[in-house]
Amino acid sequence: MKTLAELLLLGDPRLYEKCEPVLQTELPLLADWVADMDNVMREIRAKYNFGRAIAAPQLGIMKRLIYMNIDRPIVFINPKFTWLSDEKFELWDDCMSFPNLLVKVARHKKLTINYLDENWQPREWHMQDDLAELLQHEYDHLEGILCISRAVDPRAFKWRL
């Protein structure tokens, strides 16, 4: 099982790579990937007091896979945004790959995401506010984009206190 020591940190070139889709033939690997993501997210929560979701590439799994656990675990396989609102909002974003740095970014207030669940069944979810922001952050990881690239201006960085 992967641990916090295996989490990719800012500067690792893999964090800037676009991920490949999960193939249906890879479903037997999914349980182990999700267990690894869950374990590392729990370790981040214990050490840094944050962490609601994690993207597979943060653990070097270069697949289009997101794991979220707020009130229940949800697996997003090959997610795709089908709609993003024009309305945006700004917030201080954090990332497990650089846990002590906050970055002010602008995110879409609402979105629709289509994905496959862990049973390879198609799903659609309309999200807004903090969930919409969270999924945009994780989706960016699948595209090789870090929130530091989305900073609203050159002074949009601060240390977590």
C-alpha positions in Angstrom: 0.0 0.0 0.0 1.3 3.5 -0.9 2.0 5.9 1.9 2.5 9.7 2.3 6.2 9.2 1.6 5.2 8.2 -2.0 3.1 11.3 -2.7 4.6 13.3 -5.6 5.7 16.8 -4.5 5.9 20.1 -6.3 8.8 19.9 -8.8 8.2 16.2 -9.8 7.9 16.3 -13.6 5.1 13.6 -13.5 2.8 16.2 -11.9 2.9 18.1 -15.2 2.0 15.1 -17.4 -1.4 14.6 -19.0 -2.9 11.2 -17.8 -4.2 8.4 -19.9 -7.7 7.1 -19.6 -8.4 4.1 -17.4 -9.2 1.1 -19.6 -12.0 -1.3 -18.8 -9.4 -4.1 -18.8 -7.7 -2.3 -15.9 -10.7 -2.6 -13.6 -9.0 -5.4 -11.6 -6.3 -2.8 -10.6 -8.9 -0.2 -9.4 -9.4 -1.5 -5.9 -5.6 -1.3 -5.1 -5.4 2.2 -6.7 -8.3 3.5 -4.7 -7.0 1.9 -1.5 -3.6 3.6 -2.1 -5.4 7.0 -2.7 -7.6 6.6 0.4 -4.6 5.7 2.6 -2.5 8.7 1.5 -5.5 11.0 1.9 -6.0 9.8 5.4 -2.3 10.3 6.2 -2.6 13.9 4.8 -5.6 14.6 6.9 -3.9 13.3 10.0 -0.7 15.4 9.4 -2.0 18.6 7.8 -5.8 18.7 8.7 -7.1 18.9 5.1 -7.8 16.6 2.2 -11.1 15.9 0.6 -10.0 14.3 -2.7 -6.9 13.1 -4.5 -6.0 12.5 -8.1 -4.2 9.3 -9.1 -1.2 11.1 -10.7 -0.3 12.5 -7.3 0.8 8.9 -6.5 2.5 8.3 -9.8 -0.6 6.4 -11.2 -0.8 8.2 -14.5 -4.5 7.5 -15.1 -7.6 9.6 -15.3 -8.9 8.7 -11.8 -10.1 10.8 -8.9 -11.0 9.6 -5.4 -13.2 11.8 -3.2 -14.2 11.1 0.4 -16.2 13.7 2.2 -19.2 11.9 3.7 -18.7 8.8 1.5 -16.1 7.5 -0.9 -16.7 8.3 -4.6 -14.6 7.1 -7.5 -14.5 9.2 -10.7 -13.1 7.2 -13.7 -12.3 9.1 -16.9 -14.2 12.2 -15.7 -15.1 14.9 -18.2 -16.7 18.3 -17.7 -19.7 18.7 -20.0 -20.6 22.2 -18.7 -18.8 25.0 -16.8 -20.7 28.1 -15.6 -19.5 31.5 -16.8 -19.8 32.7 -13.2 -16.5 32.2 -11.2 -15.4 32.8 -7.6 -12.0 33.2 -6.0 -10.6 31.2 -3.1 -7.4 30.1 -1.5 -6.6 26.6 -2.9 -4.4 24.0 -1.2 -2.8 20.9 -2.6 -1.5 17.7 -1.0 1.6 17.9 -3.3 2.6 21.2 -1.7 0.7 21.1 1.6 2.0 24.3 3.2 1.4 26.6 0.3 -2.0 28.3 -0.5 -2.7 29.7 -3.9 -5.5 32.2 -4.8 -7.3 30.9 -7.9 -10.6 31.6 -9.7 -12.8 28.6 -10.3 -16.2 28.1 -12.0 -19.0 28.3 -9.5 -21.0 25.4 -11.1 -20.3 22.5 -13.4 -21.5 19.2 -14.7 -19.2 16.2 -14.8 -19.7 12.9 -16.5 -17.7 9.9 -15.4 -17.7 6.2 -14.9 -18.1 4.7 -11.4 -16.2 1.8 -10.0 -18.6 -0.6 -11.7 -18.0 1.0 -15.1 -21.4 2.6 -15.1 -21.9 6.1 -16.5 -22.8 8.8 -14.1 -23.5 12.5 -14.2 -23.2 15.0 -11.3 -24.1 18.7 -11.2 -21.9 20.5 -8.6 -21.5 23.9 -7.3 -19.4 26.0 -4.9 -16.9 24.0 -2.8 -17.5 20.6 -4.6 -17.2 22.3 -8.0 -14.0 23.9 -6.9 -12.7 20.6 -5.6 -13.4 18.6 -8.7 -11.8 21.3 -10.9 -8.6 21.1 -8.8 -8.5 17.3 -9.1 -9.4 17.4 -12.8 -6.5 19.8 -13.4 -4.2 17.1 -12.0 -5.3 14.7 -14.7 -4.4 17.4 -17.3 -1.0 18.0 -15.7 -2.0 21.4 -14.4 -1.2 22.6 -10.8 -3.1 25.3 -9.1 0.1 27.4 -9.0 -0.4 27.8 -12.8 -3.9 29.2 -12.1 -2.9 31.9 -9.6 -4.9 35.0 -10.1 -1.8 37.2 -9.9 1.9 37.0 -9.0 1.1 37.8 -5.3 -1.6 35.1 -4.9 0.6 32.8 -2.7 0.8 32.5 1.0 2.0 30.0 3.6 -0.5 28.0 5.6 -0.3 29.1 9.2 
